Amino acid sequence: MGAPDTSLTPAEITAFEIYWSAKRRAVLPARQVLGNPIRLGVRRERGGALWVYYPAGYARILSMGATPVYQVPEPTSFNKLLVWTDSQ
């Protein structure tokens, strides 16, 4: 059973877009604790993608194959926008 969809307010969508558009290619650190990942569905007018997102700020497209890893700036602030808690 998947997590329920969360609808964001227009202000939250704007904040999400700022963080998401600032993500940069990265390499997952070998020894850093990334936390338990969540699936993050990012929908756009012209499609979207399902991402695996780690609370340490790393994300990659969910795929059977290898996909690039990205890091969002200020993961703590981004996690608050996603209503992330330490128990997730």
C-alpha positions as CSV (number, residue, x, y, z in Angstrom):
1,M,0.0,0.0,0.0
2,G,1.5,3.3,-1.0
3,A,1.5,6.6,0.8
4,P,-1.4,8.9,0.0
5,D,-0.9,11.8,-2.4
6,T,-0.3,15.1,-0.8
7,S,-1.6,18.2,-2.4
8,L,0.5,21.4,-2.0
9,T,-0.8,24.9,-1.8
10,P,0.3,27.3,-4.6
11,A,3.0,28.8,-2.2
12,E,4.3,25.3,-1.4
13,I,4.4,24.4,-5.1
14,T,6.5,27.5,-5.8
15,A,8.9,26.7,-2.9
16,F,9.1,23.1,-4.1
17,E,9.9,24.2,-7.7
18,I,12.7,26.5,-6.3
19,Y,14.4,23.6,-4.5
20,W,13.7,21.0,-7.2
21,S,15.0,23.2,-10.0
22,A,18.2,23.8,-8.0
23,K,19.1,20.1,-7.7
24,R,22.5,19.2,-9.1
25,R,24.1,15.9,-10.1
26,A,25.9,14.2,-7.3
27,V,27.5,11.0,-6.2
28,L,26.0,9.1,-3.3
29,P,28.5,9.3,-0.4
30,A,29.6,5.8,0.5
31,R,29.6,6.2,4.3
32,Q,26.9,8.9,4.9
33,V,23.7,7.8,6.5
34,L,21.0,8.7,4.0
35,G,17.9,7.7,5.9
36,N,15.0,5.7,4.8
37,P,13.9,6.7,1.2
38,I,10.5,7.7,0.1
39,R,9.0,7.6,-3.4
40,L,8.3,11.1,-4.6
41,G,6.0,11.6,-7.6
42,V,6.7,14.7,-9.5
43,R,4.0,15.5,-12.0
44,R,4.2,18.2,-14.6
45,E,1.8,19.3,-17.3
46,R,3.8,17.2,-19.8
47,G,4.3,14.1,-17.8
48,G,6.3,13.4,-14.7
49,A,8.5,10.8,-13.0
50,L,8.7,8.7,-9.8
51,W,11.8,9.5,-7.8
52,V,13.5,7.8,-4.8
53,Y,14.3,10.6,-2.3
54,Y,16.5,10.2,0.7
55,P,16.2,12.7,3.6
56,A,19.9,13.5,3.3
57,G,18.8,15.4,0.1
58,Y,19.7,12.9,-2.6
59,A,17.2,11.7,-5.3
60,R,17.2,9.6,-8.4
61,I,14.6,8.5,-10.8
62,L,13.1,5.1,-9.9
63,S,14.2,2.7,-12.5
64,M,15.4,-0.9,-12.9
65,G,18.6,0.5,-14.5
66,A,21.2,2.8,-13.2
67,T,20.1,6.5,-13.1
68,P,22.0,9.6,-12.2
69,V,21.8,10.8,-8.6
70,Y,21.0,14.4,-7.7
71,Q,21.2,16.5,-4.6
72,V,18.8,19.2,-3.5
73,P,20.2,22.3,-1.7
74,E,19.2,22.7,1.9
75,P,17.7,19.2,2.5
76,T,16.4,20.2,6.0
77,S,14.3,23.0,4.5
78,F,13.2,20.8,1.6
79,N,12.2,18.0,4.0
80,K,10.1,20.4,6.0
81,L,8.3,21.3,2.8
82,L,7.6,17.6,2.3
83,V,6.4,17.3,5.9
84,W,9.3,14.9,6.5
85,T,9.8,13.6,10.1
86,D,12.7,11.6,11.6
87,S,10.4,8.7,12.0
88,Q,9.8,8.2,8.3
